[in-house]
Each structure stands twice: as structure tokens, then as C-alpha cells.
């Protein structure tokens, strides 16, 4: 009898162990990455998002131990002495669309939110010599052909007030078609490249009320058409690639002309018959080096030595850069009061097209289905690998927007074809919400659709109030309206699920008079909020900083969200609470300049306030 009992006990243990093993294998595979433990001079650092905890139900206890594991509670991640983060309750509201402007004057091919003044800069291309808004009185028309005395009196750049929709037209002379851009430390927009006479140009637009464009037509050493501009840890810029520019260069201070180029083997080796390596994805890693992705390959480049430090695995399935045109994001960067020596950084690339999609659409009029996969890689893993999941629908030419609560919005684009004039079909009206810290296979949620096609030359950018500004769509050579997809001048705003009216009482309000306007690296600072909630706990609060992106052609240059370490949250009377947060540790993690500061409670963000890292 004892032997039978012993045998049954042994069999029970075997079955239990097998069940536990199966449970572990079915967890989000991100939870068991090669980079779960990174050895740093004898110190082991565990990625906080990857913890597993014993289940409350069905656990068997031994000597102070529990058998069985399960993923962490949704949105909650703990680290020893580093605070906690809660993403909040599941939000089932599908979002809401509103028509913000009937006529933006200029088709929104390029867009960026300008710091402090809360105006969005839209511009398209001067080559067409037309828009839907004239230059204001007192601003001279541009003479673009002196021999024939041909003039252009149309505006190709506008500043749009994000609250009122008021438009201020600005003069541009060099051609900005398919250019790149970013913000300096003091908030000045630097636009680089373009078409023909604009290809070597650097343009500057500051944030003052009466500022105008200042253009330097010989600032760049190479012609940059479809290039990508990225901000470096010291706040300066690198410009990568472009048509017939298989190299990169660094932008010199305003007024100086650069003469030095650096050859790129990555761009040379990924330049296929359809190109497919224009507008490469360039993200500043948390170690200060640059992740550069072109076509289906990627590297880590040192901007200090100009040497390739690492080559990442190839991403199979098709082309991801223009005209294949996937979209990409550097996922939110988790920071703590005391940060590890290596700060994790993940890159997401979603959608794209088959390698020959451009040729088949242009020459054969065959519009192949776009890619449905979303791939993710941990840049600082010892053995980085791409991990893919499937989106609910195919997507090419989409825009990726990081929301202030750390979720990702994938919006705009088409289901078939590629980038280019008239080369896509089946507009993708429904946005997708991607939640990075949910288990694999459960990260996507389809939201309320728009009614306006947003195909080639569309944009989407995050606004201070938490809404997303959506505009553009011009798949025509010029401004045309009696066609399948007319030049689109309507501007919409999309309210994500966290703006559900039922959650209004969970929305914090930052008291800007009690919150700093400038911070230094590593500084402990206070963010005062008003929040009509009882027992506001640290694990339910986040402070995030969002860098405004320069968005064009499905590329959101310099888009970056930092989730700051929180030391303490305390009630200071009534509905007032004080959050003690820690600024990012260095320019490698957060380049100096302007960010939108948000307080987030249970996944619901406040209105953002401008803050500058100096």
C-alpha cells in the first residue's frame, strides 16, 4: 500500500511539473528572451517586464515556496527599489473621430508639433507651384524662373493652431518635397533635403510669433531626397540616406556648409531594383549608438567612431522602407530612480510590402496584399532576435504614433500595393492600438474607423491634449480632386480609448505653476497634479515625456517616450498630489530639448506641458 501511495505521489509530481512547464512555454515569449539576464561586471540585471509570479489559485506550498507561475498582472511591473507601473483597467471605448479643419490650405505631406507655441507645421512641395492658400500681403512672391519671370504666390508651408485651427501661411523657396526634419535643443525646426534645388538645403524655423523660414541651399554635402534625420545625444543631427545617396553626414551649426560624407555599406547592400531602402528607420539607442534599418537589414552604428558595432538578424517577409513603407517605433523606454547599466530598448516594425510590390503596382497594375506582420527586437540583448506577431489586417504606408500612456497607435495607410503615386488600393480606415506589455497575441485592438482615405503622403502626430492629429493624403502629381483618391486637405482629430468620457474623473491635471519648465539630467523634480481620486498610489501613476516627431512618408523621426522613475507620490491636500520623479540619466537616453510632460493615472494621461532638458 505504501509503495502504491509513493508511486501515485511520484506520478502526481511528474504531472504537476509537466503542467508547470507547459504554462511557462505558453507565456509571452518576450518573457523569456535571451536578454532576461544581462551580465555586467558580475552584476545580474533582470528586465522588469519579464517577471513571473506564482498564481494565487491552485498553488502547492512547500517550505516557503509555491509551485506554478503566471504572467504579471496587466500593466504592473516591479523592480527592487525602482517603483511600480500600472497600465490601468482595460479600456473598451473604441475611440472617436472629429473633423478639425475642412481646408488646411497646404496638403500635409510633412508635419511636426512646434514646442511652446502649440502650432503644427505642415508643408508639402514647392515644385507644383500651387496650394489652396496664398502668401499673405507683404510677403513677396517667389521668382522661380528669372529668365521667364515666373512667380509663385502660393504658400507651401502653414502653421496651424492646434486649438483654433487658425492658419498662418509662410514662404518657402527651396523645394521640400520628400524631405526630413527635427527639432534643435531650443525648439527650432531644422528641415533637410528635398527635390532638385532643395536637395542640399537646410532650413530653419524658430518658434517666435513672427519667425520665418531661413534657408541655406548648400548646407548638405549630398543631395538628400527621401532621407532620414535623427537627433544625437548632444542635440545635433545626422542625416542618413536618400535617393542615390548611399551615405550619411552630420549637420553643422546653422550657416555652415558640410563637405564630409560617410559611406554606408548597409545602404549599398540593401539597394534593390525597387530601392526599398529610402527613408530608413533611424533610432537612437539607449547606449548612444544608432539603430539603422534599411529594406530588411539593420545595424548598430557608432556616431562617435562611424563604425558598425553590431549587425542584427535579417527581418524576412518583404521590404520595410520606402516604397515598401512599413512603419516603426522605438518602444517606450522604462526608467527608474536608479537605472541599470544597460537600459533596454525595443524597436517595433509593422507592415510593409513584398520586395517587388512597387514594380507590380506601377508596371503591371497588380496591387498585392501588404504585409500583416509586426516584428519586435531588443537592441541591447546579447542575442537579439526578431519576434513577430500578426496584425488584424494588412498594412502599408501606415503611421505609428506613441501615445502619452505608452500605448502605440498604428493608423492610416492601405491594405494593398506600395508607396508612390496611384500605387495603393483599399485604404485602411481602422486604427490599431498596440499595447507593448500585453502577452504576445493579445497586443492588438481594432478601434473606430475614419471615413477619409489616408494613403500616400499622410501624417499622424500626438497632441498635448492626448488626441492624435491626422491629415494629408495626396497620391497625385500636384493638387488634383477629380480622381480616385483626391488631394486631401481635411484635418481630423482622433481621440484614443483613454479619452472615453466615462474616464474623465481619472484624468490628472498638471499644475504648471508648480512644475518646472527645465530639468537637468538625473535631477529629482516634482510634478504637482490635481486628481479627484482617493488613495492615489505610486503603482497607479506614471510620468512620461514625449518628444515631438517629424512625420512624413510613414516615418516618425525622433519620436520617443520616456517613462520616468518615480521616487514618491504623496497627497498635499484635497485633490492635490505631488509626484517626485527623476529626469532621464543622459542624452543617450533622452537628447536635450523640448518634450511634452504627462502625468498618467491608471492609463489615463493628463494634458501635456512643455518641459526642456538642458
N, C-alpha and C positions, 0 to 999 in steps of 0.2 A: 504493500500500500504506500509505504514511504517512497519507494522507487517510482511508482506511478505519479505521485504528487510532485516529486522532484522533476520528472520528465515533463509534466504539464507546466510546471513553473518555468523550466528552460524554454519550452516552446512558446510560452507567453512572452518571455523576454525577447525571443527572436522576432516574433510578430510585431511587438512594440517597436523594436529597433528598426525593422523594415518600414513601419509606418512613419516613424520619425524621418528616416532617410528620404522617403517619398515626399513628405511635407517640405523638407529642405530643398529638394530638387525642383519643386514646383514654385518656390518663391521667385520673385522678380530676379532675373539673372544679374541685374545690376548689384544685387545684394551680395554676390559672391564673385566680384571682379578680381582680376589679378592684382588690383591695387588696393584690396581691402586693408592690407598691412604694408606700409612703406617703411623700410628700414632706413633710419637717418642717424648715422654715427651711433649705432647701438640703441637708438630710441625707436620704439614702435608707436606709430600713429594710426589710429583706426578711423576710417571715414565714418562720420557721424550718421550719415543717411543709411548706413548699412547694418545698423544694429538689429538683432533679433531678440525677442523676449519670450519667455515661457508663457503658454496660454493659461488663462485663469480656469478654464473648464477642462476637465479630463486629465489633469496633471497628476503624475505619480511622484510622491515625495520620498526621497531617501534622506541621507544625512545633510539636511540643509540644501538639497538640490531638487530641481524639478526636471522631469524628462518631458521633452516636447518643445517645439519652437513655433513661432508665428511671426509674420512681418510686424514692424512697428505700427502703432496707431497712425491713421492717415494724418499726414502733415506734422507729426510730432517727432522731433529728433533731439536726442540729448547727448551732451558731451560733458565729461567731468569738469566742473567749474566753468563751463562755457555757456551756460544758459540753455534755454529750450526754445523751440519754434513750433507754433501750431498754425496749420493752414486753415483751420476753422471748419464749420459744418459744410456738408455737401450743398451746393447751390444749384437748384433745378430751373431757375428762371433762364430762358434761352437768349436773353439779351434783347435789345431794341434798337431800331434804326430811326434816324430822323434826317430830313433834308435840311442842311445847314445853309447852303447857298445855291441859287439857281444858275449863277454865272460867275465863275471865278476870274473871268477876264483872260487868264492865261491857262492853258491846259497844264495840269500838274504833273509834268514829267519828272521833276526833281522837287524834293520838299525837305524842310528842316524847321524845327521849332527854335526860334531865336530866344536866348535867355533874357530874363528880366522884363522885356517889353511884351512878352506873351503874344507874339505875332509869328505866323508861319510864312516862311519864304517859299513861294512857288516860282519856278522858271522852267521854260521849255527850250526852244531853239530859235536863234535869230535867222537861220537860213531860209525860213519860209516867208519872212518879211510881212507877217500878219499875225494878229491875235484877235481878241474881242475887246481890247481896251486900248485907248490911245494914250500917248505920253501926255502928262499934264501941261497946262500952259506954263511957259517959261522954261521948259526943258527942250533943248534943241533936238530936232530930228537927226537921225544918224545918216550920214552920207556914206553909203556902202559902195558906190561906184562913182568916183570923182570925174572920170572921163565923160560918162554919160549923165552926170549929175543926178543919179538915182538916190532917193532918200527913203528912209524907213521911219515913219512916225508912230509905229505901234510899240506898245510896251511888251516886253518878253519876260519881265520879272515883276512880281507883285508881292507886297507884304499884306497879309490878311490878318486882321484882328480876330483871334480865336473865340472871342465872346460876342462881338457885334457883327462880324462879317465885313466890316469896313475895309476897303481896298485902297492901297497906296501903290500906284504904278511907278516903276523905276526903270531907268535907262540902262541897257546893256548893249555893248557894241560888238565884242568878240563872241563867236558862236559857242554856245554852251551845250549843244546837242550831245547827249550821252556823256556827260562829264561826271566828276566826282567831287567830294567835299567833306568838310569837317569844321569843328569849332576850335579856336585858339583858347588859351588859358583865360583870356579876358572876354570871351564870348563872341569874338569876331568870326564871321563865316569866311572860310577860305575855300574857294571853288577852283578846281584844277581841270585842265584839259578841255576837250570838246572837239568840234569838227573844223576842218580846214584851218582858217586863220586863228581859230580859238584853241587849237590843239596843244600849243606850247604855253598857254596862258595860265597865270594865277590871278584870281580876282578876290578882292577883299570887300566885305560889307560889315560894318560895325553896327552896334545896337542903338546908337543915338537916334533921336526922333527925326533928324533931318539928314541922316547918313545916306550916302550914295555909293554906288559901286566904284571901286578903284581897280583898274585892270593893267596887268603887266604882261604884254603879249609874248615876251621872250624869257619868262621865268623858268620854264622847264627845259631840260636838256633833250627830251624826246617828245614826240607827238603822242599825246595821251587821249585816245578815243576809246571808251569802254574800259577805263582803268578804275582801280580801287584805291582810295585814300584812307590811311589808318593813322591813328594818334599813337605816339610813342610815350614811354614812361616820363619823359621830360616835357611833354606837351607839344613837341614838334611833330612833323608829319613825314610819312613815307608814301610814295605813290607807286603802285605795282601794276605792271602790265598795260594792256590796251592793244588795239589792232596794230599789227606789225611792230609792236614794242615788247619784245620778249626779254624785258629787263625791268629794273626798278631804280628809283632815285629818291633822294631826300630833299624836301623843300627848304630852301634857305630863307633867312629873315626877309620880310617884306621889302621889295625894291631891288633885291639881288637876283641875278640870273645864274641858275645852276648849270654846270658844264659836265658833271661827273655822273656816269651811268654804271650800274652793276648788272652784269649778265645773269640771267636766270635759266638754269638748266631745266628746272621744273616747267617753266612756260614753254621752252623749246620742245621738250619731250611730250607735252600734252596738247600741242597744237595740231589737231587732226584736220581732215578735209573740211569739216564744218566749223572749225576753230574750237568751239566748246570750252575755251579757257579764258574768255573775256569776262570782265568784272569778276575776278577771282575773289573768293571769300578770304578775308584777312582779319584775324582776331588776335589781339594782344593777350598772350598767356599770362598767368599769374607769376611766372618767373621772369617776365620782362622780354621774352622772346616772342616771335610772331608765328602763329599757325597760318599757313598759306595753303589754300585748297584750289586746285585748278583742274577742271574736267572730271577726273575720277581719282586723282592722286593728291597727296598733301605732304608738307614738310614742316619742320620747326626751324625757323631762321633766326640767327642772332643779328640784331640790328647794330650791335657793337663791333662784331668781327666780320659780318657778312658771310658767315659760314653756315652751312646746313648742319644742325645739331642732331636731327633725327628725321627719318623718313617713316611715315605712318603706313599702315596697310592700305592697299588699294580698295576703293569703295566700288564694288561691282554693280551692274544693273543698267548703267547708261551714263549720260552726261549730266553734270550738275551745274555748270556755269553757262553763261550766255553763248549761244542761243538755246542751250538745253534748259537753262534757267530754273534750277531749284531755288529754294530759299534757305537761309541759315541763321542761326543764332548762337552766340556764346551764352550758355545757360547761366542763370543767376549764380553769383559767387557767394558762398556762405562764409561769413567771417565771425570771429569770436572775440571775447575780451582778451584772450591770449591765443594767438593763432599758431597753428603748426608751422614747421619749417617749410613744408610743401603744401600749398593751398590748392585743393582740387579745382579743376576747370574742365567742363564738358562742352563739346560742340555738337550742335544738332543740325542736320541737313535733311530737308524734306522735299520729296517730289523730284521733278526733273523730267528728262525726256530720253528717248533712245538716241544712240550715237548719231544716227542718220536722220533724225526727225526733221531737222531743218531742210535737208535736201529733199526728202519725200514730200514735205508740205509745199515747198517752193516750186519744185520741178514737176512732181507727179500729182500734186493736189490730193495727196493722201495724208490724212491727219491722224496719225497713230495716237493711241491712248497714252497719256502721260504716265509717269511712274507713280506708284502708290506707297512706296516705302518711305520710312522716316528712319534715319540712321544716326547713331549717337556714339561718341568716342570720348574717353577720358584722357586728356592730353598728357597728364603727369603720371599715368600708370607706368609701371615697369614694363608691362607688355600690353600696350594699348590695342584694342580690337574694336571694330565697328559692330554695334549691336542694332539690329533692325527690327522695326515693327511696322504694321500695315495701317495706313490711314483709311478712313471710311470711303474715300474717293480718290481718283487720280488727280494730280495737280501739277501744273506747270505755270510759271510766272506768278506764283503767289508771293505775298509779302508776309514776313514774320515780325511780330511786334511783341516785345516783352512788356507785360503789364506790371503795374507797381506792386502787386502782391506776389510776384514771382511766377505767375502762370504765363503761358505763351499763346498768343493768338496767331493763327495761320489763316490768312484772308486774301481775297482777290484771286485772279488767275483763271485758267481754263482747264478743261479735262482732256483735251486732245491738241496735238500739234506742237509748236515751239514758239519762241520769241521771234519777232520780225513782223513786217507789215503783212497783214491778212493771212498769217500762218497758223492761227489757232481757231478752234471751234469749241462749242459747248462751254460757255462761261460758267465758272464755279461761284455760285451765288452764296453758298452757305459757309460761314467761317467755322473753323475748328478751334476748340480750346484744348491745349496740351498741358497737362499737369505733370511736371517733371518728377515729383517724388511719389507718384502713384505706382503700383506694380505694373510691370510690363504687360501690355494687352489691355490695360484699363485706363490709359492716359488720355485718350481722345474723347471729346464730346462735341457733337454737331450742334451748332447754335442757329439762331433765327437768320434766315436768308435775306439778302438785299434784293431789290428788283432791278438794279442798274448793273449791266455788264462792266466788269473792271478787268480788262485784258491787258494787252501790251501797253506799256507806259502808264501804269497805275502806281499809286502810292498809298501808304498807311503809316501813321505815326501816332504815338501815345501823347495825350494831352494832360495838363496838370490836374484837370478835374476827374481823371480816370477814364474818360471816354477816348475813343480812337477816331482820328480824323482820316477819312477815306476819300480819295479823289483820283483825278486823272483817268486814263484810258483813251489812247489815241493810236490806233493801228493803221493810220493813214499818213501818206506823204503830204503833210500840210493839214490845214483845218478843213475837214470835209464832214458833211452832215447827211447827205442823201446816199448813205452806204449801209452795209450790214451792221457795222459797229461804228457809229458816228464819233467824231471828236467829242469827248465828254468834258463838259465844263461844270457840271453839278458836283457839289461837295456834300458829303454825308458825314454824320457822326454816328458811331456805333457804341452803345452802352453795354459793356460786358456783364455777366451774371452778378458780379458783386455790387452792381448799381440797382439791383432789384429794390423797388420802393419799400418792400417789406423788411429790408435790412437797414433802413435809414437810421434807426436808433443805434446801430452798431458802428456807425461811421465816425471815426475820430475827427476832431478839428485841431490842426496845429495852431497854437497861439504864437503867431510870427513875431510878436514883440518880445517874447521870452525864449526865442530860439535863435541861435547865432546865424549870421549871414556868411561867415567864413569860418573854416576849420583847418587845422593843420594835421598832418599825418600822425596817427596814433593818439590823437587828442581825445580825452574823455569830455563829452559835452552833453548838455541837457536839451531835451525836446519836450516842451510843455504841450499837453493836449487837453482838450475838453472831450469827455466821453460819458454819455449817460448810461453807464453800466456799473453794476456793483461788483466789488471784489475783482478788479482788473489785475489779473495775474501775469507775471512775466512770460510764462509759456504761451500766452494767448496774444502776445504783442510782437510786432516786428517794426524795425525802422529800416527803410530801404532808400537807396539813392540810384536814380535812373539817369544815365547820360543820354541826351537827345541824339537821335540818329539822323544821319543824312541818307535819305531813302530815294532810290531810283532803280529801275530795272530789276526789281525783286531783291536788291541788295540793301541791307540796312547798316551802313558803315558806322562803326564806333558805338553801336548800340550795346549797352552794358548795364546790368543791375547788380548792385551790391546789397547783400543782406547783412547789416551791421551787427556786431556783437553788442549785447545789452547787459550792462552790469546790474541795473536795478530799475524797478518800476515802483513808484510809491504815490499814494494819494496825498495831495497837498491842499485838500479842502473841497468839499462838494463834488462837482463833476470834473475837477481838475486833477490831472495826474502828471507826474514828471518822470520821463524816461531818461535814464543815464546810458548813453550809447558811446561807442568807441569808433572814431574815424578809421578809415582804411589805413593799413600799415605803410604803404609806399605807392609811388607812381607806377610800379609794376602791376599792382593790383587795381589801381584807380588813377589814371593820368590826371594831372592838375586841371582845374577848370570848373565849369558850372554843371551842376546836377540838380534834378528835382528830388527833394527830400519828402518822403511819405512816411506817415505812421499808419500801421496796418493792424487792425484788431480782428481776430478770427477770420482773416482773409479779406476783410473789407478795408480798402485804403481811404485815407484822408485825401483832401485836395493837396497837391504837391506845392511846396515852397522852394524857391531857388536858394541854393547854397553853393558856395565856391570852395573847392580845395585849393589852398595856396601853399 
